[in-house]
């Protein structure tokens, strides 16, 4: 079971957040969160209102992540509001179960406070303790300089480039594939 107990962290601005595993009752607030952030950034694979899952579908995803040994789904909360999230998961195929892919996001009003870094550090610690995950992958648009800088700071390396990986407002964008080996 991939559950992260609630942990408090102080942000760069002195405020506190709680990082914890999602629970079933987070389904509706998570859907609202995802549809909000989709409209706040072109660095995501979806735009505002494009995330069309139902509450029941989201509850199922949450349950699957909580049961999986090689997946984690965490949120960052401030004053009981979800302000960030991270999902890391792997396939249940023996040859690749050790490789997790992840995505992380933070509400725009909370950018540059260190929330993304805390979420990623929590995921890396989870991966180390899992005894299953030995590599973490991500995909990031090449023009997302802030995210690339953070990932490099966390030890991720660029492993390749995907051409025309995203199409936004009539323009193609390339992405980097980045990876981190877990010792």
Secondary structure by P-SEA (a helix, b strand, c coil): cccccbbbbbccccbbbbbbcccccaaaaaaaaaaaaaaaccccccccccccccaaaaaaaaaaaaacccbbbbbbbcccccccbbbbbbccccccccbbbbbbbbcccccccaaaaaaaaaaaaaaaacccccbbbbcccccaaaaaaaaaaabbbbccccccccccccbbbbbbbbbbbcc
